[in-house]
Amino acid sequence: MAEIAGIDAAASVNRRVAFLYWVRRTHGWFGLWGALFGLLLGTSGVWLNHRAQLKLELPAQKIANAQLPVPDPAPKTAQEMAAWLQQVLKMDRPANTVRVERARPLPWVERSAGERGAGERGGERGRDRAGQPSAERPAGGERPPGERPMQQPERWIVNFGGPNHVVQAEYWVGNRSLSMRTTDNGFIATLTNLHKGVGMPVPWILLVDTIAGSLIFLSLSGAMLWWMTNRRRRLGLAILGVSVTVTVGLALWSLQS
């Protein structure tokens, strides 16, 4: 019986050692896969994290604005406009994004209507602070019953380029021209765009997803390796608890502020 118990204990130790060896080896391979991307994302992440507080500007960033006349007749859809722009601008790739903002009432018309509605609900319409009747609204200030409010036309926004060179075209439906904004980025600005995936194709986004998955595995396997190879577990649990408390506390404080 003692020999059988000894064999079982030895087998259990061997399985534990084999599992520990596999985790350590896989941890190293995952770290090697994400080493370059970790350096890239870490450098750009530090810049993005501090740009608001330290007011860091993106260096070597050149911006140019221009107007481009649209053909007659103008493209009927945003996708047709994107195809026409690709041909005119001689872009080697289709547009990265095509965004359409539907027509809606003008913002100041909506705000004026809201203010009038609030005055009517409060029972204060037509009276000043002293309770006396106020001056009459000019005849042009009221909209005749049944008339639709002034509409802001539909807007199309088309983006071309990659992380180092971005072209954004903005077109208000009905205009005879569109506005173009061309941005040439320097090294740091290009890194930040790579970090955010600006102007990057789907394969790049999926590649960054693999790096995110690697970071998740490295976190879990690192904690597992520490637990299996370090006997000072109380100290480690204390450090983990402090880290979690600080992280959650800062997150809640940021949400409430």
HELIX and SHEET records of a PDB file:
HELIX    1   1 ALA A    2  TRP A   33  1                                  32    
HELIX    2   2 ALA A   35  HIS A   50  1                                  16    
HELIX    3   3 ALA A   78  LEU A   89  1                                  12    
HELIX    4   4 PRO A  107  ARG A  121  1                                  15    
HELIX    5   5 ALA A  139  GLY A  141  5                                   3    
HELIX    6   6 PHE A  187  LYS A  196  1                                  10    
HELIX    7   7 VAL A  202  THR A  229  1                                  28    
HELIX    8   8 ARG A  233  GLN A  256  1                                  24    
SHEET    1   A 5 LYS A  62  PRO A  69  0                                        
SHEET    2   A 5 SER A 177  ASP A 184 -1                                        
SHEET    3   A 5 HIS A 165  TRP A 172 -1                                        
SHEET    4   A 5 ARG A 155  GLY A 161 -1                                        
SHEET    5   A 5 THR A  97  GLU A 101 -1                                        
SHEET    1   B 2 ARG A 104  PRO A 105  0                                        
SHEET    2   B 2 GLN A 151  GLN A 152 -1                                        
END                                                                             
